[in-house]
Structures are given as structure tokens and as C-alpha cells.
Amino acid sequence: MRLSRYFLPVLKETPSEAQIVSHRLMLRAGMIKQAQAGIYSWLPLGYKVLKKIENIVHEEQQRAGHIPLLMPTLQSADLWRESGRYEAYGEEMLRITDRHGRDMLYGPTNEELITDIFRSYVRSYKDLPLTLYHIQWKFRDEVRPRFGVMRGREFLMKDGYNFDLTKEDALHAYNRHLVSYLRTYERMGLQAIPMRADGGPIGGDYTHEFLVLAETGESEVFYDSEITDLKFGTRDIDYDSVEECQSVLEEFTSRYARTDETHDEALFGEIPEERRRTARGIEVGQIFYFGTKYSDAMNAVVQDHSGAQVPVHMGSHGIGVSRLLGAIIEASHDDKGIIWPEGVTPFHCGIINLKQGDAEADAACEAIYLDLVKSGLEPLYDDTDERAGGKFATMDLIGLPWRITVGPRGLKNGVVELTSRRTGESEEMPPEQAVERIRQIYANH
Amino acid sequence: MRLSRYFLPVLKETPSEAQIVSHRLMLRAGMIKQAQAGIYSWLPLGYKVLKKIENIVHEEQQRAGHIPLLMPTLQSADLWRESGRYEAYGEEMLRITDRHGRDMLYGPTNEELITDIFRSYVRSYKDLPLTLYHIQWKFRDEVRPRFGVMRGREFLMKDGYNFDLTKEDALHAYNRHLVSYLRTYERMGLQAIPMRADGGPIGGDYTHEFLVLAETGESEVFYDSEITDLKFGTRDIDYDSVEECQSVLEEFTSRYARTDETHDEALFGEIPEERRRTARGIEVGQIFYFGTKYSDAMNAVVQDHSGAQVPVHMGSHGIGVSRLLGAIIEASHDDKGIIWPEGVTPFHCGIINLKQGDAEADAACEAIYLDLVKSGLEPLYDDTDERAGGKFATMDLIGLPWRITVGPRGLKNGVVELTSRRTGESEEMPPEQAVERIRQIYANH
């Protein structure tokens, strides 16, 4: 993309309404614009990152064998009356009446609707196991929406639901989700720690939250420092294997890691003192096994091997897709701006032309740009007339992990500069070599 | 995808509520399930086609230089009061009140919100031309929703908005949209004819609707038969070129083609009688130039070359993404089911194993399956225990354009059968050759 043809409305001033750094940086980098309290338009740069995150979630869900569909944003109140949650949900549910006076609501979650889909079609244990998921906009009418996309009202979430014949099968689905979530977050450059959590309004005895450590996190967390040494890495998991998934779960949950909701001071005290950590964390996902809570209430039964009608065992599993942008920025920025991990960066590489209009510099930038595009990469080429200082400031603010700087002086010596946003280190090299380096960096992303 | 692990709830019975063939077939093929009147869940097969269509729209919009973003589904009533449309829009607008008593609405379209984004950031003619678009769920509270996704209440639409300094520039944007729409529809296997239309509530003197001819279309259309001979084809258009876009517009709009709303019997009578056609059509898109209607009302101005503040010239341009599924099926089906054009088919090829459990047949199917996957294609392998007749009926119903049939008898002679869904013609050939043929077919899709 050539910046002169893009829409990147960066702000020079820090917006006064933003209290935390991710909110400030998303506004300043021209990623979002508030439409109303807790409701945002995703400007082109923000939309690009949102899509990258969404794609990673889709890929990892499907790798685990989960099947995508899409439920609507608006739901009928009747289904929620059936589960008993219509009255129970409280004021966070946005209730709507249509022109015929029918009660509807903007879905805050989808247990009822997916259970209705399931019971309409599935009759036999032979059609199990089954995990369906979607990535769709949700609405929760927060009293005080704040922190930008971290606590918005209209937000994008992946929610998945498993249907299994037995508790044992459902716990395998639970473990499978835990494993796939670990992999999902790592691809985004995040370390998200599974912590024992509280069931809350969705219910459930088995539940883990995934938390990203960050000073601005909304939860206080307590953990054994050994847990931050764990990496999922490139291991190849057979998601059908009960043993493999179980062993990953054990590896990642056997050390102490809890939020303030489930914190147990006595257990925490048993960890050697030098490994005890207290910090703050941002919740970016949660998994639940809740048994037959919804299948009982909504009569979602299948025939088992003996011919009996039995309620299915279910769980639900969520990833906060839009909130992840905030979490990634909270975990990865400096005083100049955002530092995108390679897996989610909106553009793979920035190109800065130090002397727009200089024939040689222009030609060199064009060649680098086209070379990168030909390799299937998306560079952002700042081809505007802005001063060099302004170009650097914008690139640092929007946080592309790599930058190629091209100027007449370097070109005389046959070199351009390749700079890492994270370390700030620069290296001079011929243009072709810089392109090749970028290509290699992204070969595994 | 192996069918045994997929969720494809096909129906044997024809649902009684469905009046038109696309609605019937989408229900029977397990593509959609009604959640409430005019609101659908997109089951896995339907969701896959929806995504394919969405991707084509994205690709063609970006090819034309238009920039994606994403506005929220819920909008503030205040912006609509500013444009004067809040009261004017009538009962089709779904009005919502949040917990603090603030008036909101579920966006039926986005002229106000995009104009607000534009005026917040853009100050100078130097930032023009600019065309922003999004693909987002909309809601129109139709009195009598019907015909499945063809006239739903919650529907997915691409809506794009151009901002230009002059009427002349804005008309180039209009033409650019017309050209890109022709290309978009052809990639989906559709012939959509641009017809002179009526401005309606969005306003505008320049407007064309794109109509797909189909017996069940909601509009009566009148056209010169020469128009159906026009093909956009593989021509390579420079979307920046005023002349190239203008000449395509002239080619595709100089012959008579109108809906009943703008039909002129006298003009129609001037066409030689043998070329006069009356038919029915489905609207799948519309483009508008409406000048400064919204920029005047909402004060969206830029500084021009002379330093004066002038309102921008705008247009809006929509493609009915979810409705396109219905339109494609209306235009492409037979009495056995859907016939997907290659560009939008949910799976590239079906594989039918005539004797599941036969070692040789199973192995041959697996090999074909893995070969296709390795080529980046998505086959649907019916690996279930269903009888051959049932397998054929399902494949015909869901309409994959190509099918490879594998059975012990053919394998003895070293062959499988490759069948075209459209023509019904079958050809025997070695398995590798069948895979190669499928690969070639999709090389250009």
C-alpha cells in the first residue's frame, strides 16, 4: 500500500479521554474512532489487525477440528426464556422490540441459539463429537464502557460450543480447546497463561481463563514464576489424541496460577517464596465445561448406544477477538508507539523514502515495494512529501516491526537501512538483501 | 473435509414455509436455519459460500483502490437526526434504547456514520479522492420478511462511499464502481445487468441497479437482448483511467435496460421488436452519485486549491452479499439441487466412495483426497456408510460442480469417474488424471 493512497488519520495530540496506553495508541495511530460510548468504528489500520487476529483464530480452530458457522447478532427472547436466562441476565443485555412488538435481544453470548441448532438436527451419538464455533459481534450494555476496545459494548468474539455424549468426551473437548488456545495466542506473539477461574453466569465447574500479563490488566493474578518459562512452541499435536491433549493441559495447569476470584493464599504460600509472583493480567479468553446445564433446560438429547435418550454434555469456549488488539498493545509498546508482533502486524514492513521526488530514491523505493509485493508481502510505502522526521514518527507510532529506509546518500554506496522496531537496531545492506531478509522473517508467519 | 466429521444437516423433506427455490434448496442443503422471521443462522455449508462471496467482493473492491474499514452495527440516533433521516426512515429502522435511555438504531445503511468519520479527519483536497467501504451486517425491519436470505431482516451488505472534490471526480468513482461490480458478479458466475434505477430514500440522480435475470425476481425488467451478449471477461482495467472506466460504462449502459420503476414504454418501443425482452430480475447491487446531499447536511467540507471550504461530492455503492447466495441459486439449479459456479462453490470437488470399508476403495479415496488438499483445494469426501444412492442425492443437492466417484469395479480397471454437476456428463480416467483435471479447472479461480 502506498501511504498517499491510504487512509491513515494519525493524531498528533494524545486524546484526553483515553486512560490506558492501548486506547491512546489505537486512537493516535488511526486504528479506531469512537462512534458512541463503547462502540467503535475500525479504521483501515485497525480493521487490518482485527482481520489478522480473526484469521489466526479461524485457522487454529479448524486445525483442532472445530467447524465454523455464523449465528445472527439478534436473537429471539423466547430461547432465553427457555433457558431461564432472559430475566436473570440483567441490564447488560440489550433488549429490543421489533415493529411487531416481538422481544429480541442483541446476543451477548450464544449457548441458547447453538443448542437450538443442535437439537433441531442431531439425533444420535453417531453424530458426536461435534464442536461448532463462530466469530460474531456481540453486545453487552456495560454501565461504564472504557479502556477503548478492552471494555467496549459492541465487541467481536469467537465463541465455540462442544457437544459430546459423555462427560469424559466433553473434557477431552475442553482440553483440546485449551491446547488450541495456547497455540493461538502464541501465534499472536502473546503469552496467555491459563488460570483457574470462576464459573460466573455461564456456569461450570471446569473453567480456565487465559490471562496476558500487563500492568494495566483488570485482574490481580498470583502465579508460580515457573509458568512463564513454558512455551507451546512448534509442537505438532494430534487433537484427536486424548493423551496428548491431556498432557499439555497438565503441563500448563499443574503450577499455581489464579486470579483474585479463585486465589487461595494457603496454597500460594506453599510455593517457594522466590517463585511467588503477584501481577496484573488481561483476560483474553475463557473455556468452560458445564455438563448438561443447557441440554437439560432445552431438551438437547441424543440416542446413545443402548437406544436411550440422553442429554448431551456441553462446554463453551471464548476468545475476545477485538479486545486482543488492546491486550497485544498493552503487552508490546514503548514510548514511541506500538510494536506489533510479526504474526498480527497490519503491514509486514514499512518503506521510508527520505527524499521523495529524487529520481534515484523514488526508483529504489518502487523496486523494493514491488519486490515485496511479488513475494506475497504487504509493505506500507510512505511516498508522501512529509519531512523525514514526521515519517519516522508515524512509522514508530503505528508499529510495523520492520522498516527499510531509502535515501540518496545510502544509495550512492548501494545500500539501504533495515531497522527493527523492537530493538531499534539498524543495519545497512543492498536493497535486494533487505528484501530477502524480510522474506525470511515472514517465511514462518 | 471428511463428511463424517462435518456438520451438514440435509433435509429429506421440502420445508413448507419456503416459497421460492433458493430458499427451499438452502434449507434442504443444510445451509441456513431460520432463527426468527427474516433472521438466519448460517450453517457451515452456507457460511462457507457466504465467505467465498465476501472474499470476492473484498478482492475486487481493493483491486479498484477502495479501502476497507469496519463500522459498528449499532449507530447513534443523533447522527441520523443531523441528516434528517431519523424521523424520515420509517418503521424499517430498528430503533433501540440502551440502559441509559440513549436512542440508538441498528444501521440499515451508513451514509451518516461514514460522513462523520470523513469530516473528523479530512481537511484538504490533497487527501482526495477517497473511497472507503465495509462489509457489515445491517438490519431492516421488513413488515413481511420472506424468500429466505433474499429478503431477510438481518443481512450482510458491502457498502462503499466515495468522497471527491468535484462532481466530475465523483462520477469517475461512480464509473469505477460500475466496472468493478461487473467484474465482481462475473467472478461469481452471474450475469448482472446494470439498469437505470430510481434514487429512492438514499437520493441521487445517477443510479444504476444490477439485476440478475431469474423467474422469481422481485422486479419486472425490460431490456434490449443485445445486452446479454456483453461480457466483462478477463480485460485488464486501469481503475485510475477516467477514459477506460467511462468506456466500459458506455458499453454496458448504452442499450435499453430498465426496471419497472424507470421503464419508458416509448423508448422501449424504439428497439427493434425482435430484441425487446421482458423478464424478471433480482437486484444484487446498486450504485449512487448523490452530490453534496450528506456533506451539506453534515458539514463535510475540505479546502480546495484556492483555499475555499467546499462540501465534498459523494456517492454510495452497495452489494447485497447475503442475498447473492439466493440470487446465484435462483440462476443456477436444477430439479436435483444447487449447481454452484466454480468461483463460489463451498468445496471444489466431491469424492464419493461407493463401498466404504473396502480397503482398496478407501485407500484410493484417501489418496485422491490428500492429493487435492495438497494442491490447496478443498474436497468434500463422503466417507459415511450411507448407500450410494443417498450419497449421490446429497452431492447433487449441495451442488458441488465436480464429483469423483470411486468404486471397486472401476479400480479394477484403474479408473475412477469424473462427473460435471452442470452437464451430468461422466468420464472415466485414472485417479491422478482426475485430480489433475480438477486442479486445472480451478487454476483460474
Chai-1 contact restraints between the chains, C-beta under 6 A:
chainA,res_idxA,chainB,res_idxB,connection_type,confidence,min_distance_angstrom,max_distance_angstrom,comment,restraint_id
A,F7,B,I67,contact,1.0,0.0,6.0,A-B,restraint_1
A,P9,B,Y121,contact,1.0,0.0,6.0,A-B,restraint_2
A,K33,B,I117,contact,1.0,0.0,6.0,A-B,restraint_3
A,A35,B,P72,contact,1.0,0.0,6.0,A-B,restraint_4
A,Q36,B,S76,contact,1.0,0.0,6.0,A-B,restraint_5
A,I39,B,P72,contact,1.0,0.0,6.0,A-B,restraint_6
A,I39,B,L74,contact,1.0,0.0,6.0,A-B,restraint_7
A,S41,B,M71,contact,1.0,0.0,6.0,A-B,restraint_8
A,S41,B,I117,contact,1.0,0.0,6.0,A-B,restraint_9
A,W42,B,L69,contact,1.0,0.0,6.0,A-B,restraint_10
A,W42,B,L70,contact,1.0,0.0,6.0,A-B,restraint_11
A,L43,B,L69,contact,1.0,0.0,6.0,A-B,restraint_12
A,P44,B,I67,contact,1.0,0.0,6.0,A-B,restraint_13
A,P44,B,L69,contact,1.0,0.0,6.0,A-B,restraint_14
A,Y47,B,P68,contact,1.0,0.0,6.0,A-B,restraint_15
A,Y47,B,L69,contact,1.0,0.0,6.0,A-B,restraint_16
A,Y47,B,L70,contact,1.0,0.0,6.0,A-B,restraint_17
A,I67,B,F7,contact,1.0,0.0,6.0,A-B,restraint_18
A,I67,B,P44,contact,1.0,0.0,6.0,A-B,restraint_19
A,P68,B,Y47,contact,1.0,0.0,6.0,A-B,restraint_20
A,L69,B,W42,contact,1.0,0.0,6.0,A-B,restraint_21
A,L69,B,L43,contact,1.0,0.0,6.0,A-B,restraint_22
A,L69,B,P44,contact,1.0,0.0,6.0,A-B,restraint_23
A,L69,B,Y47,contact,1.0,0.0,6.0,A-B,restraint_24
A,L70,B,W42,contact,1.0,0.0,6.0,A-B,restraint_25
A,L70,B,Y47,contact,1.0,0.0,6.0,A-B,restraint_26
A,M71,B,S41,contact,1.0,0.0,6.0,A-B,restraint_27
A,P72,B,A35,contact,1.0,0.0,6.0,A-B,restraint_28
A,P72,B,I39,contact,1.0,0.0,6.0,A-B,restraint_29
A,P72,B,E154,contact,1.0,0.0,6.0,A-B,restraint_30
A,T73,B,W137,contact,1.0,0.0,6.0,A-B,restraint_31
A,L74,B,I39,contact,1.0,0.0,6.0,A-B,restraint_32
A,L74,B,E154,contact,1.0,0.0,6.0,A-B,restraint_33
A,S76,B,Q36,contact,1.0,0.0,6.0,A-B,restraint_34
A,E91,B,R99,contact,1.0,0.0,6.0,A-B,restraint_35
A,I96,B,I96,contact,1.0,0.0,6.0,A-B,restraint_36
A,D98,B,D141,contact,1.0,0.0,6.0,A-B,restraint_37
A,R99,B,E91,contact,1.0,0.0,6.0,A-B,restraint_38
A,R99,B,D141,contact,1.0,0.0,6.0,A-B,restraint_39
A,I117,B,K33,contact,1.0,0.0,6.0,A-B,restraint_40
A,I117,B,S41,contact,1.0,0.0,6.0,A-B,restraint_41
A,Y121,B,P9,contact,1.0,0.0,6.0,A-B,restraint_42
A,W137,B,T73,contact,1.0,0.0,6.0,A-B,restraint_43
A,D141,B,D98,contact,1.0,0.0,6.0,A-B,restraint_44
A,D141,B,R99,contact,1.0,0.0,6.0,A-B,restraint_45
A,E154,B,P72,contact,1.0,0.0,6.0,A-B,restraint_46
A,E154,B,L74,contact,1.0,0.0,6.0,A-B,restraint_47
